[in-house]
Amino acid sequence: MQNILDKKIKLIWDFRGPAAERTAEHYQKHLAEFVVLEELKYDITGFQHFSDMHSIAYLVVAEFEMKDIREMLRPNRGEIYDEDI
């Protein structure tokens, strides 16, 4: 069973509109820099494109880091991260 402090949370930033794809890719680069600067437990960032008008950037954090990072970076939403999906 996974320890609660090891649970991974995927923080998500939604980008919409014709520039969503480029914006999400660019924001992911800043998230990767943030991981290094803040020495986060996990080094998992990325972006996904869902349509011409909707893309996301995301950052995976340990549950114990989530509250502080959420307050600093203000993601739109979050979900439990499942590496198998």
C-alpha positions as CSV (number, residue, x, y, z in Angstrom):
1,M,0.0,0.0,0.0
2,Q,1.3,3.4,-0.9
3,N,2.1,5.8,1.9
4,I,-0.1,8.9,1.9
5,L,3.0,11.1,1.8
6,D,4.1,9.4,-1.4
7,K,0.8,9.9,-3.2
8,K,1.4,11.8,-6.4
9,I,-0.9,14.7,-7.4
10,K,-1.1,16.1,-10.9
11,L,-1.6,19.9,-10.8
12,I,-3.1,21.1,-14.1
13,W,-3.2,24.4,-15.9
14,D,-5.8,24.7,-18.7
15,F,-5.1,26.9,-21.7
16,R,-7.8,27.7,-24.3
17,G,-8.0,29.5,-27.5
18,P,-6.0,29.5,-30.7
19,A,-2.6,29.9,-28.9
20,A,-3.4,27.1,-26.3
21,E,-0.9,24.6,-27.7
22,R,2.1,27.0,-27.8
23,T,1.2,28.5,-24.4
24,A,1.0,25.0,-22.7
25,E,4.3,24.0,-24.2
26,H,5.9,27.2,-23.0
27,Y,4.4,27.0,-19.5
28,Q,5.7,23.4,-19.1
29,K,9.2,24.7,-19.5
30,H,8.7,27.1,-16.6
31,L,7.2,24.3,-14.5
32,A,10.4,22.2,-15.2
33,E,12.5,25.1,-14.0
34,F,10.4,25.4,-10.9
35,V,11.0,21.7,-10.1
36,V,14.7,22.3,-10.1
37,L,14.6,25.6,-8.2
38,E,12.3,24.3,-5.5
39,E,14.0,20.9,-5.3
40,L,10.7,19.0,-5.6
41,K,10.4,15.3,-4.9
42,Y,9.3,14.4,-8.4
43,D,10.6,15.7,-11.7
44,I,7.4,15.1,-13.7
45,T,6.1,17.8,-16.0
46,G,4.4,17.8,-19.3
47,F,1.7,19.1,-21.6
48,Q,-1.1,17.6,-23.6
49,H,-3.2,18.8,-26.5
50,F,-6.8,17.9,-26.6
51,S,-8.0,20.1,-29.5
52,D,-7.0,23.2,-31.5
53,M,-8.6,25.2,-28.7
54,H,-7.6,23.3,-25.5
55,S,-4.3,22.2,-24.1
56,I,-2.9,21.7,-20.6
57,A,0.4,21.9,-18.8
58,Y,0.9,19.8,-15.7
59,L,3.2,19.3,-12.8
60,V,3.2,16.1,-10.6
61,V,4.0,16.7,-6.9
62,A,4.1,14.7,-3.7
63,E,0.9,15.1,-1.7
64,F,2.8,16.7,1.2
65,E,4.1,19.4,-1.3
66,M,0.7,20.1,-2.9
67,K,-0.7,22.8,-0.7
68,D,2.3,25.1,-0.8
69,I,2.8,24.7,-4.5
70,R,-0.9,25.2,-5.2
71,E,-0.8,28.5,-3.3
72,M,2.3,29.6,-5.2
73,L,1.3,28.6,-8.7
74,R,-2.5,28.6,-8.7
75,P,-3.3,25.6,-11.0
76,N,-6.8,25.4,-12.4
77,R,-7.3,21.9,-11.0
78,G,-5.7,18.8,-9.8
79,E,-6.1,15.0,-9.7
80,I,-4.4,11.9,-8.4
81,Y,-1.6,11.0,-10.7
82,D,-1.7,7.4,-12.0
83,E,1.5,6.5,-13.9
84,D,-0.3,3.6,-15.6
85,I,-2.8,5.8,-17.5
